[in-house]
């Protein structure tokens, strides 16, 4: 996925947000996970980034 900002990705250097992402575990039903993956694919982003954007939009209104 391209950053779209002309910024080269480097380890331990956030690109999209002011903080680094960390691994977390969530539990979803198979049908919900399929919806997440399909929606992310349609936007050409990862499932992780899709969930990040969904949560930020919900809580921050962005």
Residue pairs with C-beta under 8 A, 6 or more apart in sequence:
1 44
1 45
1 46
1 49
3 9
3 15
3 16
5 15
7 15
9 15
12 20
14 20
14 21
16 49
17 52
21 48
21 52
26 51
28 36
33 47
36 47
36 50
36 51
37 47
39 50
40 46
40 47
40 49
40 50
43 50
45 53
56 62
